[in-house]
Amino acid sequence: MEAEGSSQASAAASESQATSERIKLNVGGKLFETTLSTIRSAGPDSLLFVLSNRPANDPNPGTLRTHLDEIDSICRVWTEIAAVGSESDAGLHFYDFSSSRHVGSVHWTDPSDPRIFKARVNAITASETSVFASFDCPHRENIVLEIDKERIQIVSQLGRQSGNQAKHMVPSKLTFVPATGVLVGTAITSGAFGYSGYIRIWDPRSRDVVWETNEPGAGRSSRFGDSFADVDVDAEGLSIFKLCSKSGDLGMADMRRLGDDPWVYLEEKNPSMVNYGGEVNNLLVHCCWGQVFVGRGGSLEVWSRVQGHGGSGEGESGREGLFRRNFVDKRGDSERGDIKKIEGGGDRLFVSREGVEGIEVWESSHTSGAVPVS
């Protein structure tokens, strides 16, 4: 009994000492000194009490704290390992979620070129054996590196370039296409004169560019002046989709028949639904499950392949009939805020909106509503 009493007294003394220690709070950039006992004096219903009384162990073992202040790119490369990158911190980093540890990193360096330093990651994708990541430096030099997944070492370099022109920008999106073994990279920028950018396809085996298009183009395109605002790749369907910045039209290109102007534009056959022209702040396109999800401002729509239409029409009219457009959300959903990001995984679609905390989770079997996740 005496031992138990002394143990409890010792624990109480330790807790009292901990709460009386002075700490610093950063409030609006200014540091204020106080103690834990002062912060907790308002009682357990106080927000400061809750924040200062969190357990040291993570209550959710599915999360992992990285050394990065923010993560801008992430890609699952093994069952339990993810590659992450940040536009504010240098390097590509690999984390093992099963053991909650950092397992390696890759940096782009060049001792012969002093401009290559603090290279940040802009996009990541993976094949069965490799990880591909685009890096850029403060002086606009950029490159795509191929990294061996087993050794976490650089094995080749693709498309090193430098300059401020749109066709020399770092790829902001990378997609590996398993069926053909090629890598698709896209870069898009916008300004006072509209959108500009490129779509570029590399063959990692030869390290050569096998196809490329730039917009605004040289006048060959049937939609000259209507540059793409966003691009995504349907790797399984071997198609590239682009969303036009002025008309809002959705264009599709067959990766097996690329040329100077390979685009076919999908048309809405229902006149009452054709309202996507005009000024829209955010235009996004994302391919998932053989469907094409499009964000126009705050509204979310999906273009789905229509079963039973012979699928390989050579002409424009034949391909237009392959897709049908539907709205995913309701008017109330679209008024929550402009869509900033769309991602799909499993049977769920994840949507984030500008100025809105949390993420909307749409399930394919319950498309009449969204579940907000904070």
C-alpha positions in Angstrom: 0.0 0.0 0.0 2.8 2.4 0.9 4.6 1.6 -2.5 1.3 2.2 -4.3 0.8 5.5 -2.5 4.3 6.8 -3.1 3.9 5.8 -6.8 0.7 7.8 -7.1 2.3 10.8 -5.3 5.3 10.7 -7.7 3.0 10.6 -10.7 1.0 13.6 -9.4 4.2 15.5 -8.7 5.5 14.8 -12.3 2.2 15.9 -13.8 2.2 19.1 -11.7 5.8 19.9 -12.7 4.9 19.3 -16.4 1.9 21.7 -16.3 3.9 24.4 -14.6 6.6 24.4 -17.2 6.6 27.5 -19.4 5.9 27.1 -23.1 5.7 29.4 -26.1 2.7 30.0 -28.4 3.0 31.4 -31.8 -0.1 33.7 -32.3 -0.2 35.6 -35.5 3.6 35.5 -35.8 4.2 36.8 -32.2 5.4 34.5 -29.4 3.7 34.5 -26.0 5.0 32.6 -23.0 2.5 30.8 -20.7 2.1 27.5 -18.9 0.0 24.4 -19.6 -1.9 24.9 -16.4 -3.0 28.4 -17.7 -4.0 27.0 -21.1 -6.1 24.3 -19.5 -7.7 26.6 -16.8 -10.8 27.1 -18.9 -11.8 23.4 -18.5 -12.1 20.4 -20.8 -14.6 22.1 -23.2 -11.9 24.7 -24.2 -10.3 24.3 -27.6 -6.9 25.1 -26.1 -7.4 22.4 -23.4 -8.1 19.8 -26.1 -5.2 20.8 -28.3 -2.7 20.8 -25.3 -4.0 17.5 -23.9 -3.6 15.2 -27.0 -1.9 11.8 -26.4 1.6 11.4 -27.6 0.8 8.3 -29.5 -1.2 8.7 -32.8 -4.8 7.5 -32.2 -5.1 6.7 -35.9 -2.3 4.3 -37.0 -3.3 4.9 -40.6 -1.6 8.3 -40.7 2.1 9.1 -40.8 3.9 12.3 -40.0 6.5 13.2 -42.6 9.4 15.7 -42.3 7.8 17.9 -45.0 5.8 21.0 -44.1 3.4 20.2 -47.0 2.9 17.5 -49.6 2.1 18.4 -53.2 2.6 15.1 -54.9 2.1 11.5 -53.7 2.1 8.1 -55.4 1.8 4.6 -54.1 4.8 2.6 -55.4 4.5 -0.6 -53.3 1.7 -2.0 -51.1 2.9 -0.1 -48.0 5.3 2.4 -49.5 4.5 5.8 -50.9 6.7 8.4 -52.7 6.0 12.0 -51.8 7.3 15.3 -52.9 6.8 19.0 -52.1 7.1 22.2 -54.1 8.6 23.9 -51.1 11.1 21.2 -50.0 13.8 19.5 -52.1 13.8 15.8 -53.0 11.6 12.8 -53.6 11.0 10.9 -50.4 9.8 7.3 -49.7 7.8 6.4 -46.6 6.8 3.0 -45.3 3.4 3.3 -43.8 3.5 -0.2 -42.2 6.4 0.8 -40.0 5.9 4.6 -40.0 9.4 5.4 -41.2 11.4 7.2 -43.9 13.1 4.6 -46.0 15.0 6.7 -48.6 15.1 9.7 -50.8 16.3 10.8 -54.2 17.7 14.3 -55.2 18.5 15.7 -58.6 22.1 17.0 -58.6 24.6 17.9 -61.2 28.2 18.8 -60.0 28.9 20.3 -63.4 26.0 22.7 -63.3 25.7 25.0 -60.2 22.1 25.9 -61.2 21.0 22.5 -60.2 20.2 22.7 -56.4 17.2 22.4 -54.2 15.3 20.6 -56.9 11.7 20.1 -56.0 9.2 17.5 -57.1 6.2 18.5 -59.2 4.7 15.2 -60.3 5.1 11.5 -59.6 3.9 8.3 -61.3 5.0 4.6 -61.2 5.4 1.6 -63.3 5.9 -2.0 -62.2 9.7 -1.5 -61.8 10.3 2.3 -61.8 9.2 5.6 -60.3 9.1 8.6 -62.5 9.3 12.1 -61.0 9.6 15.6 -62.5 12.0 18.0 -60.7 12.6 21.7 -61.1 15.0 24.2 -59.7 14.7 27.8 -58.7 16.4 28.9 -62.0 13.7 27.0 -64.0 15.9 24.0 -65.0 13.8 20.9 -64.9 13.9 17.2 -65.7 12.1 13.9 -65.4 14.0 11.2 -63.6 13.4 7.4 -63.7 14.1 5.8 -60.4 14.6 2.1 -59.7 12.0 1.0 -57.2 14.1 -1.8 -55.6 17.3 0.2 -55.1 15.8 3.7 -54.9 18.4 5.0 -57.3 18.3 7.1 -60.5 18.6 4.9 -63.6 17.9 7.5 -66.4 17.0 11.1 -67.2 14.3 12.2 -69.6 13.7 15.6 -71.1 16.1 17.9 -69.4 15.2 21.5 -70.3 15.5 25.1 -69.2 13.7 28.3 -69.8 10.6 30.3 -69.0 8.5 29.5 -72.1 5.5 27.3 -71.8 7.0 24.5 -73.9 10.0 24.3 -71.5 8.0 24.2 -68.2 8.4 21.3 -65.8 5.6 18.6 -66.2 3.0 19.1 -63.5 1.3 15.8 -64.3 2.9 12.4 -65.2 1.1 9.2 -66.3 2.7 5.9 -67.1 0.8 3.8 -69.7 1.5 0.1 -69.0 0.0 -1.2 -72.3 2.5 0.7 -74.4 5.3 1.4 -71.9 5.3 5.1 -72.5 5.2 8.1 -70.2 2.9 11.0 -70.7 3.8 14.4 -69.2 1.7 17.6 -69.3 2.4 21.2 -68.3 -0.1 24.0 -68.4 0.1 27.7 -67.3 -2.4 30.5 -67.5 -2.1 34.3 -67.6 -3.6 37.5 -69.0 -3.5 36.0 -72.5 -5.1 32.7 -71.7 -3.8 29.2 -71.3 -0.7 27.6 -72.9 1.2 24.3 -72.4 2.2 21.0 -73.9 1.5 17.3 -73.9 4.6 15.2 -74.3 5.1 11.4 -74.6 8.4 9.8 -73.9 9.6 6.2 -74.5 11.7 5.5 -71.3 13.5 2.7 -73.1 15.0 5.0 -75.8 14.6 8.2 -73.7 13.1 9.9 -76.8 10.1 12.0 -77.3 7.7 10.0 -79.5 4.9 12.6 -79.8 4.3 16.1 -78.7 1.7 18.9 -79.1 1.8 22.5 -77.9 -1.1 24.9 -77.4 -1.6 27.5 -78.7 -0.4 25.7 -81.7 0.8 26.8 -85.1 -2.7 26.9 -86.7 -3.0 23.3 -87.6 -5.5 22.5 -84.9 -9.2 22.7 -85.7 -9.7 24.6 -82.4 -6.8 27.1 -82.8 -7.0 29.6 -80.0 -9.0 27.4 -77.7 -6.1 26.0 -75.7 -6.5 23.2 -73.1 -7.1 24.2 -69.5 -6.5 20.7 -68.2 -5.4 17.3 -69.5 -5.6 13.7 -68.2 -4.9 10.2 -69.5 -7.1 7.1 -69.5 -4.2 4.6 -69.3 -6.5 1.6 -69.7 -8.5 3.0 -72.6 -5.4 4.4 -74.3 -7.0 7.9 -74.6 -5.9 11.4 -73.8 -8.6 13.9 -72.8 -8.3 17.7 -72.8 -10.7 20.4 -71.6 -10.8 23.5 -73.7 -10.4 26.8 -71.9 -12.8 29.0 -74.0 -15.5 26.7 -75.3 -15.4 24.2 -72.4 -15.5 21.4 -74.9 -14.0 18.0 -74.0 -11.6 16.6 -76.6 -10.4 13.0 -76.9 -7.3 11.6 -78.7 -6.7 7.9 -79.4 -3.1 7.2 -78.4 -2.9 4.6 -81.1 -3.6 7.2 -83.8 -1.8 10.3 -82.8 -0.9 12.9 -85.4 -0.9 16.6 -86.0 -4.5 17.1 -85.0 -5.8 13.8 -83.4 -8.6 15.4 -81.4 -12.3 14.4 -81.5 -14.7 16.6 -79.5 -17.5 15.0 -77.5 -20.9 16.5 -78.0 -23.9 16.7 -75.7 -27.0 15.5 -77.5 -29.4 16.8 -75.0 -29.9 20.6 -75.7 -31.1 21.3 -72.1 -27.7 20.2 -70.7 -25.5 22.2 -73.0 -24.5 25.1 -70.7 -20.8 24.7 -70.2 -19.6 27.7 -72.3 -18.7 31.1 -70.9 -16.4 32.2 -68.1 -15.5 29.4 -65.6 -12.8 29.9 -63.0 -11.6 26.3 -62.6 -11.7 23.6 -65.3 -10.5 20.1 -64.3 -10.6 16.7 -66.0 -9.9 13.3 -64.3 -10.1 9.8 -65.9 -11.1 7.0 -63.6 -12.9 3.6 -64.1 -13.2 4.2 -67.9 -15.1 7.4 -67.2 -14.1 11.0 -67.5 -15.0 13.3 -64.6 -15.1 17.1 -65.3 -15.1 19.9 -62.8 -16.4 23.2 -64.1 -16.3 25.8 -61.3 -18.3 24.1 -58.6 -20.2 21.6 -60.7 -19.1 18.0 -61.2 -20.1 16.0 -64.2 -19.1 12.6 -65.7 -18.8 11.4 -69.3 -19.5 7.7 -69.5 -19.1 5.3 -72.4 -22.4 4.1 -73.8 -22.6 0.3 -74.0 -23.8 -1.2 -77.2 -22.4 1.4 -79.6 -19.8 -0.2 -81.9 -16.7 1.2 -80.3 -14.2 1.9 -83.1 -15.7 4.4 -85.4 -13.1 6.1 -87.5 -15.1 9.3 -88.1 -15.8 12.1 -85.7 -19.5 11.3 -85.5 -18.8 7.7 -84.6 -16.8 8.6 -81.5 -19.1 11.3 -80.3 -21.8 8.7 -79.8 -19.6 6.6 -77.5 -20.0 8.9 -74.5 -23.0 10.3 -72.5 -22.8 13.2 -70.1 -24.4 13.3 -66.6 -24.2 15.5 -63.6 -22.7 13.8 -60.4 -23.7 16.5 -57.9 -26.8 18.6 -57.2 -27.1 22.3 -57.4 -26.6 22.6 -53.7 -23.3 20.7 -53.9 -22.0 22.9 -56.7 -22.6 26.0 -54.6 -20.2 24.9 -51.9 -17.2 26.2 -53.8 -15.0 25.8 -56.9 -13.6 22.3 -57.3 -9.8 22.3 -56.9 -8.9 18.6 -57.1 -10.5 15.3 -58.2 -9.0 11.9 -57.5 -10.4 8.3 -57.7 -9.5 5.2 -55.8 -11.3 1.9 -55.2 -15.0 2.6 -55.7 -14.8 6.2 -54.4 -14.2 9.6 -55.8 -12.5 12.3 -53.7 -13.2 16.0 -54.4 -11.7 19.0 -52.7 -13.1 22.5 -53.0 -11.6 26.0 -52.7 -12.2 27.5 -49.2 -13.9 24.4 -47.9 -12.3 22.3 -45.1 -12.4 18.5 -45.5 -12.9 16.3 -48.6 -16.1 15.1 -50.3 -16.2 11.4 -50.8 -18.5 10.1 -53.5 -19.3 6.4 -53.7 -20.2 4.8 -57.0 -23.2 3.1 -55.5 -24.5 6.3 -53.9 -24.0 9.1 -56.4 -26.9 11.2 -55.2 -24.9 12.7 -52.4 -21.5 13.2 -50.9 -20.0 12.4 -47.5 -17.8 15.2 -46.2 -14.6 14.0 -44.5 -12.7 16.5 -42.3 
